[in-house]
Amino acid sequence: MPSRQQTAAAKKNIKKAASAAKKKRTIAHLPKSTRTVLGKKGAAAAKKKRAQE
């Protein structure tokens, strides 16, 4: 289970990613840590979607 600090950091990263997307920046230009988190979230969502089929 993530700590409060980790949860807060994740939320902050998501907000950063959303604001960057609004500015039409690609994922490649985001900080490495943010890209990693987004990639993991995407992979988890894809895995969940495959499991439902």
CNS distance restraints for C-alpha pairs under 8 A (distance, minus, plus):
assign (resid   2 and name CA) (resid   6 and name CA) 5.76 0.50 0.50
assign (resid   2 and name CA) (resid   7 and name CA) 6.28 0.50 0.50
assign (resid   3 and name CA) (resid   7 and name CA) 6.26 0.50 0.50
assign (resid   4 and name CA) (resid   8 and name CA) 6.08 0.50 0.50
assign (resid   5 and name CA) (resid   9 and name CA) 6.08 0.50 0.50
assign (resid   6 and name CA) (resid  10 and name CA) 6.11 0.50 0.50
assign (resid   7 and name CA) (resid  11 and name CA) 6.27 0.50 0.50
assign (resid   8 and name CA) (resid  12 and name CA) 6.19 0.50 0.50
assign (resid   9 and name CA) (resid  13 and name CA) 6.14 0.50 0.50
assign (resid  10 and name CA) (resid  14 and name CA) 6.23 0.50 0.50
assign (resid  10 and name CA) (resid  37 and name CA) 7.92 0.50 0.50
assign (resid  11 and name CA) (resid  15 and name CA) 6.27 0.50 0.50
assign (resid  12 and name CA) (resid  16 and name CA) 6.19 0.50 0.50
assign (resid  13 and name CA) (resid  17 and name CA) 6.08 0.50 0.50
assign (resid  13 and name CA) (resid  34 and name CA) 5.78 0.50 0.50
assign (resid  14 and name CA) (resid  18 and name CA) 6.12 0.50 0.50
assign (resid  14 and name CA) (resid  34 and name CA) 7.59 0.50 0.50
assign (resid  15 and name CA) (resid  19 and name CA) 6.18 0.50 0.50
assign (resid  16 and name CA) (resid  20 and name CA) 6.08 0.50 0.50
assign (resid  17 and name CA) (resid  21 and name CA) 6.14 0.50 0.50
assign (resid  17 and name CA) (resid  27 and name CA) 7.97 0.50 0.50
assign (resid  17 and name CA) (resid  30 and name CA) 7.12 0.50 0.50
assign (resid  17 and name CA) (resid  34 and name CA) 7.09 0.50 0.50
assign (resid  18 and name CA) (resid  22 and name CA) 6.28 0.50 0.50
assign (resid  19 and name CA) (resid  23 and name CA) 6.47 0.50 0.50
assign (resid  20 and name CA) (resid  24 and name CA) 6.57 0.50 0.50
assign (resid  20 and name CA) (resid  25 and name CA) 5.56 0.50 0.50
assign (resid  20 and name CA) (resid  26 and name CA) 7.77 0.50 0.50
assign (resid  20 and name CA) (resid  30 and name CA) 7.51 0.50 0.50
assign (resid  21 and name CA) (resid  25 and name CA) 5.43 0.50 0.50
assign (resid  21 and name CA) (resid  26 and name CA) 6.77 0.50 0.50
assign (resid  21 and name CA) (resid  27 and name CA) 7.71 0.50 0.50
assign (resid  25 and name CA) (resid  29 and name CA) 6.52 0.50 0.50
assign (resid  25 and name CA) (resid  30 and name CA) 7.93 0.50 0.50
assign (resid  26 and name CA) (resid  30 and name CA) 7.33 0.50 0.50
assign (resid  27 and name CA) (resid  35 and name CA) 6.66 0.50 0.50
assign (resid  28 and name CA) (resid  35 and name CA) 7.49 0.50 0.50
assign (resid  30 and name CA) (resid  34 and name CA) 6.41 0.50 0.50
assign (resid  30 and name CA) (resid  35 and name CA) 6.27 0.50 0.50
assign (resid  31 and name CA) (resid  35 and name CA) 6.36 0.50 0.50
assign (resid  32 and name CA) (resid  36 and name CA) 6.16 0.50 0.50
assign (resid  33 and name CA) (resid  37 and name CA) 6.35 0.50 0.50
assign (resid  34 and name CA) (resid  38 and name CA) 6.13 0.50 0.50
assign (resid  35 and name CA) (resid  39 and name CA) 5.97 0.50 0.50
assign (resid  36 and name CA) (resid  40 and name CA) 6.19 0.50 0.50
assign (resid  37 and name CA) (resid  41 and name CA) 6.17 0.50 0.50
assign (resid  38 and name CA) (resid  42 and name CA) 6.07 0.50 0.50
assign (resid  39 and name CA) (resid  43 and name CA) 6.09 0.50 0.50
assign (resid  40 and name CA) (resid  44 and name CA) 6.09 0.50 0.50
assign (resid  41 and name CA) (resid  45 and name CA) 6.17 0.50 0.50
assign (resid  42 and name CA) (resid  46 and name CA) 6.15 0.50 0.50
assign (resid  43 and name CA) (resid  47 and name CA) 6.08 0.50 0.50
assign (resid  44 and name CA) (resid  48 and name CA) 6.14 0.50 0.50
assign (resid  45 and name CA) (resid  49 and name CA) 6.13 0.50 0.50
assign (resid  46 and name CA) (resid  50 and name CA) 6.17 0.50 0.50
assign (resid  47 and name CA) (resid  51 and name CA) 6.21 0.50 0.50
assign (resid  48 and name CA) (resid  52 and name CA) 6.43 0.50 0.50
assign (resid  49 and name CA) (resid  53 and name CA) 6.75 0.50 0.50
